[in-house]
Amino acid sequence: MYCNFKEQAAEYVKQAVHEDDAGNYKKAFTLYMSALEYLKTHLKYEKNPKIKEAITQKFVQYLRRAEEIGAILDAGGGGSGVNASSGGGTQSDAVRPNAKSRSREEKDKEDPEKAKLKAGLDSVIIREKPNVKWSDVAGLESAKQALQEAVILPVKFPQFFTVSHTCLGKRQPWRAFLLYGPPGTGKSYIAKAVATEADSTFFSVSSSDLVSKWMGESEKLVSSLFQMARESAPSIIFIDEIDSLCGQRGEGNESEASRRIKTELLVQMQGVGKEDQKVLILAATNTPYALDQAIRRRFDKRIYIPLPDMKARQHMFKVHLGDTPHNLTEKDFEELARKTDGFSGSDISVCVKDVLFEPVRKTRDSKFFRQTSDGMWVPCEPNQRGAVNISLQELDAQGLASKIVPPPIARADFDKVLKKQKPTVSKADLEVHERFTQEFGEEG
C-alpha cells in the first residue's frame, strides 16, 4: 500500500519542480508540501533501511527548497507564473531552480543567498591569534623568508610594491604558496605562525568547509570565500589538505561536483594572481603528486617542508617542554636530537607529550614520599633522606592531595619513551617528496 505514497510523492515533486522553474512559487510551495506529506507517510511503513535513508535524504532536500520558497513568499515574492527564459537546464537532486529561468523574485533573493553562504563561512575566519611566532618554527629558514616577503613586507612597506614608483618596475609580492612534505613536518604550524605574525584577515579552510551536498553550492562557497577575502584585504586564505579538493582530473572516482569546485578555484586563483594584490593563497598537502596540474601551476612558490634537521629537533624539544620543570642540560638536548634522526615534528611532539606524563606515573606508583621545606610532598627513593613509606592514595586519604607535586622531568624519562617510539615517515615517503622537489619545487 505504501508504494502508492511514494509514487504520489514523486508526481507532486515533478509538478513542483516544473512550477519552481517557471517562478510560480505559490504553486511550487503547495506541491512541495504535498510531496513532503506523502513522503512522511511512506517513511512510516518503509522497512528497508537503505531505502528509508535515501527517502529521508530526499525529504530533507525538498523540505529545504520549500523553506527557501516560503521565505520568498514571506518577503512578498509570489511569482508571476511567467518564465523569462525557457532554458533547458536540468534540476539537481537538491531541487535548485533553473539558472536560466530567473524571475525578478529570484534576483531579489540572490543577495540573501550570498549573505547566507558568507555567514556559513564566518567560522573559518581566525579571529584570535594562534600565538605561534616565527621563532617557534624550527629551521625552514627559506620558507619563512619567502612567507615574510609575501605577508609582512607588502603590509608594512606597501611602497616597495607600488607600480607607480618608476624604480620598482613590475615588482609584486608572491601571491600563492604551496607547502608540501611528509605528514607532521609543520606545514600547518607555519600557517599558524603566518596567522599570528601577519596583520591580515586569516581564513583557514578545509574540504569540509567548501564541499556541499547541494548541487551548485560548492562553487558558490568557493566564490564567496574569495569575495570575503577581497572585502577583508589584506587577507590570507589557508587551504589545508588541498589535494582532497583538487585531485587529478579524469580520475575514475572524480565526481561532477569535484570538477566544478576545481574549475571555480582555478578561476578565483587566476583572479587573485592578476587583480587582487592583497589576497595571499597558502595551501598545504602531504601528497603533491595527487594535485591537479593546473592547480599546481597556480602556485608560484612550491616549498618543500622536509623532516627537521638536528638543530631544529633540538629546538623542538625545548619548545614542546616549555616551562615544565626539568633538569635537562644543553648536552642532553643535543643527544636527544641526535637520537631522533628521521623523526618528524609531530613525532617529537608526541614523544614530549608522553614524557610529560612520566612524572605523573612516578608519583602514582611511588611507595615513598618526602616533604619539602615548603610543605609539599614529592615521590622519592626509599633510601633518600626524609623518605616516608606512604602511597599516593594514603596521602589523599589524609587530605593532602593538593600538597602532592610530581618530580621534574629527567633525561631518563626521555630515554624510556624513545625506546618504544619509532618515526612515522618512511624512506619511500621521503623519496616521493624529494623527487617532486627536483621536478617542481624548492627546498624550504
matplotlib code that plots the C-alpha trace (Angstrom):
import matplotlib.pyplot as plt

x = [0.0, 2.8, 4.2, 1.3, 2.5, 5.9, 4.5, 2.2, 5.1, 7.2, 4.3, 3.9, 7.7, 7.7, 5.0, 6.7, 9.9, 8.1, 6.4, 9.6, 11.5, 8.7, 8.9, 5.4, 6.4, 3.0, 2.0, 5.5, 5.4, 2.0, 3.2, 6.4, 4.4, 2.0, 5.0, 6.5, 3.3, 3.3, 7.0, 6.4, 3.6, 5.8, 8.6, 6.3, 5.8, 9.2, 11.2, 14.3, 16.9, 18.8, 15.6, 14.5, 17.8, 17.5, 14.0, 15.0, 17.7, 15.2, 12.7, 15.4, 16.3, 12.6, 12.0, 14.9, 13.7, 10.2, 11.6, 13.5, 10.4, 8.5, 11.0, 10.5, 6.7, 7.0, 9.1, 6.2, 7.7, 4.8, 6.0, 4.2, 4.0, 5.8, 9.2, 11.6, 13.7, 12.9, 16.4, 16.6, 18.8, 18.2, 17.2, 19.6, 18.5, 18.6, 15.9, 17.7, 15.8, 16.9, 19.7, 18.4, 14.9, 15.5, 12.5, 12.6, 12.0, 15.0, 17.2, 16.0, 16.9, 20.5, 21.8, 20.2, 21.7, 25.1, 24.7, 23.8, 26.8, 29.1, 27.5, 28.3, 32.0, 32.2, 33.6, 36.7, 37.9, 40.6, 39.8, 42.2, 45.9, 47.2, 50.2, 52.8, 55.7, 58.3, 60.8, 58.7, 59.1, 62.3, 64.5, 62.8, 64.5, 63.9, 60.1, 59.9, 61.8, 59.6, 56.4, 57.7, 58.3, 54.7, 52.9, 54.8, 56.6, 53.6, 51.6, 54.3, 56.0, 53.5, 55.6, 58.0, 55.4, 53.7, 53.9, 53.7, 57.2, 59.4, 62.3, 60.1, 59.1, 56.9, 57.9, 55.0, 54.8, 54.2, 50.5, 50.2, 52.3, 52.1, 53.7, 54.2, 56.0, 55.5, 52.8, 53.8, 56.6, 55.0, 53.1, 50.0, 52.3, 53.8, 50.3, 49.6, 52.8, 51.6, 48.2, 50.0, 52.6, 50.5, 48.4, 45.8, 42.5, 43.2, 40.8, 41.6, 39.5, 39.4, 37.5, 34.6, 34.1, 33.7, 32.0, 28.2, 25.7, 23.6, 24.2, 26.0, 26.5, 30.2, 31.2, 29.3, 31.1, 34.5, 33.4, 32.0, 35.3, 37.4, 34.9, 35.1, 38.9, 38.8, 36.5, 38.7, 42.0, 44.8, 43.9, 45.3, 43.4, 44.9, 43.6, 44.7, 44.9, 44.2, 44.7, 41.3, 39.7, 41.9, 42.9, 43.9, 41.2, 40.0, 40.4, 37.7, 36.3, 36.1, 32.6, 31.0, 30.9, 34.6, 35.3, 33.2, 35.0, 38.4, 37.2, 35.9, 39.1, 41.2, 39.2, 39.4, 43.1, 43.7, 41.9, 43.9, 47.1, 46.2, 43.8, 43.9, 47.3, 46.3, 45.0, 47.5, 46.7, 48.5, 47.9, 49.3, 49.4, 51.0, 50.6, 51.8, 51.6, 47.9, 47.3, 45.8, 48.4, 46.5, 46.1, 49.8, 50.8, 48.7, 51.2, 54.1, 56.1, 56.1, 58.1, 59.2, 58.8, 61.2, 61.9, 63.6, 67.4, 69.3, 69.3, 65.6, 64.9, 66.9, 64.8, 61.5, 62.3, 62.8, 59.6, 57.4, 58.8, 58.1, 58.2, 57.6, 60.1, 63.0, 66.7, 68.0, 71.2, 72.1, 74.1, 71.0, 69.0, 71.8, 71.8, 68.0, 68.2, 70.9, 68.8, 65.7, 67.1, 64.2, 61.6, 59.0, 58.0, 54.8, 56.8, 58.8, 55.6, 54.1, 57.4, 57.4, 53.7, 54.4, 57.4, 55.3, 53.2, 56.3, 56.5, 52.8, 53.3, 56.2, 54.0, 51.1, 53.3, 55.7, 55.6, 57.9, 57.4, 59.3, 58.1, 59.9, 60.7, 57.6, 55.3, 54.8, 55.1, 57.2, 58.0, 61.4, 63.7, 63.4, 67.0, 66.6, 66.7, 63.3, 61.6, 58.3, 56.7, 53.4, 51.4, 49.6, 46.2, 47.2, 48.3, 45.0, 43.1, 44.8, 43.6, 47.0, 46.1, 46.7, 50.2, 51.4, 53.6, 55.3, 59.1, 60.8, 61.4, 64.7, 66.8, 65.9, 62.2, 63.1, 65.2, 62.4, 59.9, 62.2, 62.9, 59.3, 58.7, 59.5, 59.4, 56.2, 57.7, 59.2, 62.1, 59.6, 57.6, 60.7, 61.8, 58.5, 58.7, 62.4, 61.6, 58.7, 61.1, 63.6, 60.8, 58.6, 59.5, 62.2, 63.8, 62.2]
y = [0.0, 2.4, 2.2, 4.4, 7.1, 7.1, 7.3, 10.1, 12.0, 11.6, 13.0, 16.0, 16.7, 16.6, 19.2, 21.3, 21.4, 22.5, 25.3, 26.2, 26.6, 28.8, 31.0, 30.1, 29.9, 29.7, 26.6, 25.1, 25.6, 23.9, 21.0, 20.5, 20.4, 17.8, 15.7, 16.0, 14.8, 11.7, 11.0, 11.3, 8.7, 6.5, 6.6, 5.2, 2.0, 1.5, -1.4, -1.4, 0.8, 1.7, 2.8, 4.6, 6.5, 7.5, 8.8, 10.7, 12.5, 13.4, 14.6, 16.9, 18.3, 19.0, 20.5, 22.9, 24.1, 24.5, 26.6, 28.8, 29.4, 30.1, 32.8, 34.3, 34.3, 35.9, 38.7, 39.3, 37.4, 35.2, 34.6, 35.8, 32.5, 33.8, 32.4, 35.0, 32.3, 28.8, 27.4, 23.6, 23.2, 20.1, 20.2, 18.7, 16.2, 19.1, 20.9, 24.0, 26.4, 26.5, 29.0, 30.3, 30.9, 33.7, 35.8, 39.1, 37.4, 35.1, 38.0, 39.7, 36.5, 36.5, 38.9, 37.0, 33.7, 35.2, 36.5, 33.0, 31.5, 34.1, 33.5, 29.8, 30.7, 33.0, 30.2, 29.8, 33.3, 33.1, 36.0, 35.1, 34.8, 31.3, 32.7, 30.8, 33.1, 32.8, 32.0, 29.0, 27.4, 25.4, 25.6, 26.1, 29.5, 29.6, 29.0, 31.6, 34.2, 33.7, 34.0, 37.1, 38.6, 37.8, 38.5, 41.1, 43.4, 44.2, 45.3, 47.2, 48.6, 48.9, 51.4, 48.6, 47.1, 50.3, 50.1, 53.9, 54.1, 54.2, 52.5, 49.5, 48.3, 45.2, 44.0, 42.2, 40.1, 36.3, 35.5, 31.7, 29.3, 25.5, 23.9, 20.2, 17.4, 14.3, 14.4, 16.1, 18.3, 21.5, 22.8, 23.8, 25.0, 27.5, 28.6, 29.3, 31.5, 33.4, 34.0, 35.3, 37.5, 38.9, 42.0, 40.4, 38.7, 34.9, 32.4, 28.7, 26.3, 22.6, 20.5, 20.1, 23.8, 24.1, 20.8, 20.8, 18.1, 20.7, 20.9, 24.1, 25.3, 24.2, 26.6, 29.4, 28.7, 29.0, 32.2, 33.6, 32.7, 34.7, 37.6, 37.7, 37.7, 40.6, 42.6, 42.0, 42.6, 42.4, 38.7, 35.2, 32.1, 28.9, 25.7, 22.6, 19.3, 20.9, 17.6, 16.5, 19.3, 19.4, 15.9, 14.9, 15.5, 12.5, 10.0, 7.3, 8.4, 12.1, 13.4, 16.2, 18.3, 17.9, 19.1, 22.2, 23.0, 22.8, 24.9, 27.6, 27.5, 27.9, 30.9, 32.5, 31.9, 33.3, 36.4, 36.6, 36.5, 39.4, 41.6, 41.0, 42.1, 42.0, 38.4, 35.6, 31.9, 29.4, 25.7, 22.5, 18.9, 15.6, 14.3, 16.9, 14.4, 14.0, 17.7, 18.6, 20.0, 23.2, 23.9, 23.2, 25.7, 28.4, 28.3, 30.5, 29.2, 25.4, 24.9, 21.5, 21.2, 18.3, 16.4, 18.7, 18.6, 18.1, 21.7, 22.0, 18.9, 20.2, 23.4, 21.5, 19.5, 22.8, 24.4, 21.5, 21.2, 24.9, 25.9, 22.4, 21.8, 19.6, 19.1, 18.5, 20.2, 21.6, 18.5, 16.3, 18.2, 17.7, 14.0, 13.7, 15.5, 13.0, 10.0, 11.2, 11.3, 10.7, 11.9, 14.5, 17.5, 15.6, 12.6, 14.8, 16.5, 13.0, 12.0, 15.0, 14.6, 11.1, 12.2, 14.9, 12.0, 10.2, 12.3, 11.7, 7.9, 8.0, 9.9, 7.4, 4.3, 5.6, 4.0, 6.6, 10.4, 13.1, 16.5, 19.6, 22.8, 24.5, 21.7, 19.9, 16.1, 14.6, 11.0, 9.8, 6.7, 4.6, 5.5, 9.2, 11.5, 12.2, 9.4, 8.2, 4.9, 6.1, 5.9, 8.5, 7.1, 7.3, 10.9, 11.6, 9.9, 12.3, 15.3, 16.1, 15.7, 19.4, 19.2, 16.4, 17.5, 15.4, 15.5, 17.4, 15.7, 13.9, 12.7, 9.1, 9.8, 10.6, 7.5, 5.4, 6.8, 6.8, 3.1, 2.3, 5.2, 4.9, 7.5, 7.6, 8.8, 6.0, 6.3, 5.7, 8.7, 10.9, 9.7, 10.7, 14.2, 14.6, 13.6, 16.1, 18.8, 18.0, 18.3, 21.1, 22.6, 24.2, 23.4, 25.0]
z = [0.0, 0.9, -2.6, -3.7, -1.3, -2.9, -6.4, -5.4, -3.8, -7.0, -9.1, -6.8, -6.8, -10.6, -10.7, -8.0, -9.9, -13.1, -11.2, -9.4, -12.7, -14.0, -11.0, -9.8, -6.2, -4.6, -6.6, -6.2, -2.4, -2.1, -4.3, -2.3, 0.9, -0.5, -1.6, 1.8, 3.4, 1.2, 1.8, 5.6, 5.4, 3.2, 5.8, 8.5, 6.5, 4.8, 6.4, 4.2, 6.0, 2.8, 1.0, 4.2, 4.3, 0.7, 1.1, 4.2, 2.2, -0.5, 2.2, 3.7, 0.2, -0.7, 2.7, 2.4, -1.0, 0.4, 3.2, 0.7, -1.3, 1.9, 2.7, -0.8, -0.3, 3.1, 1.5, -1.0, -4.0, -5.1, -8.7, -11.8, -13.4, -16.5, -17.2, -18.7, -20.3, -21.3, -20.7, -20.8, -17.7, -15.5, -11.9, -9.3, -6.7, -4.3, -6.4, -7.2, -9.5, -13.2, -13.5, -16.9, -15.6, -13.2, -12.4, -10.6, -7.3, -7.8, -8.5, -5.3, -3.5, -4.6, -2.0, 0.9, -0.5, -0.7, 2.8, 3.9, 2.3, 3.8, 7.2, 6.8, 6.1, 9.0, 11.2, 9.0, 9.9, 12.6, 14.9, 17.8, 17.0, 17.5, 19.3, 17.2, 16.3, 13.6, 16.3, 17.4, 13.9, 14.0, 10.9, 7.5, 7.0, 3.3, 3.7, 6.5, 4.5, 1.4, 3.5, 5.2, 1.8, 0.8, 4.1, 6.2, 3.7, 1.5, 4.5, 6.4, 3.4, 0.5, -1.2, -2.1, -4.4, -5.8, -9.6, -9.9, -8.5, -11.6, -9.8, -8.9, -12.3, -12.1, -8.6, -7.0, -3.8, -4.1, -4.2, -3.9, -1.8, -1.8, 1.3, 0.8, 2.6, 4.7, 7.4, 10.7, 9.4, 10.4, 7.3, 9.4, 12.1, 9.7, 8.7, 12.4, 12.6, 9.5, 11.2, 14.3, 12.6, 9.7, 10.2, 7.9, 8.0, 8.1, 6.6, 7.5, 5.4, 4.7, 2.2, 4.6, 4.7, 0.9, -0.2, -0.1, -0.9, -2.7, -6.5, -7.4, -3.8, -3.5, -6.3, -4.7, -1.4, -3.1, -4.8, -1.6, 0.2, -2.2, -2.3, 1.5, 1.3, -1.2, 1.0, 4.1, 2.3, 3.2, 3.8, 3.7, 2.6, 4.0, 2.5, 4.4, 2.6, -0.7, -2.5, -1.2, -3.2, -6.2, -7.2, -10.7, -13.3, -15.2, -12.3, -12.2, -8.8, -9.7, -9.4, -11.3, -8.2, -7.7, -11.2, -10.7, -7.5, -9.2, -12.1, -9.7, -7.7, -10.8, -11.9, -8.5, -8.1, -11.6, -10.5, -7.3, -9.3, -11.6, -9.7, -6.0, -4.9, -1.2, -1.1, -0.5, -1.0, 1.2, 0.8, 2.3, 1.2, 2.1, -1.4, -4.0, -6.9, -6.3, -7.2, -10.5, -12.8, -13.5, -9.8, -9.2, -11.8, -10.0, -7.0, -7.9, -4.9, -4.2, -1.0, 0.4, 4.2, 5.0, 8.2, 10.8, 10.9, 14.1, 15.2, 14.5, 16.5, 19.4, 19.3, 19.1, 22.3, 24.1, 22.6, 23.5, 27.0, 27.5, 31.2, 32.5, 35.4, 34.2, 34.9, 31.3, 30.2, 26.8, 26.2, 26.9, 24.3, 21.8, 22.5, 22.2, 18.8, 17.7, 18.8, 16.9, 13.4, 11.0, 13.4, 12.2, 14.2, 15.0, 16.2, 18.6, 19.8, 20.6, 22.4, 24.6, 25.4, 26.5, 28.6, 30.3, 31.9, 33.2, 36.5, 37.0, 36.6, 39.0, 41.6, 41.1, 41.6, 44.3, 47.7, 49.3, 49.6, 51.3, 52.4, 51.1, 53.0, 51.7, 52.9, 49.6, 49.1, 46.3, 45.4, 46.3, 46.7, 49.9, 51.0, 50.4, 53.4, 54.9, 52.9, 54.4, 53.5, 52.2, 48.9, 46.9, 47.9, 51.6, 51.3, 49.5, 52.4, 54.8, 52.9, 51.4, 47.7, 47.0, 48.6, 46.2, 43.3, 40.6, 40.3, 37.4, 34.1, 33.8, 30.9, 31.9, 31.1, 27.5, 27.2, 28.5, 26.0, 23.0, 23.4, 22.4, 19.8, 16.1, 13.4, 11.3, 8.0, 5.8, 3.4, 0.5, 1.6, 1.6, -1.8, -3.3, -1.9, -2.9, -6.4, -6.6, -5.3, -8.1, -10.7, -9.4, -6.0, -4.0, -0.6, 2.5]

ax = plt.figure().add_subplot(projection="3d")
ax.plot(x, y, z, "-o")
ax.set_aspect("equal")
plt.show()
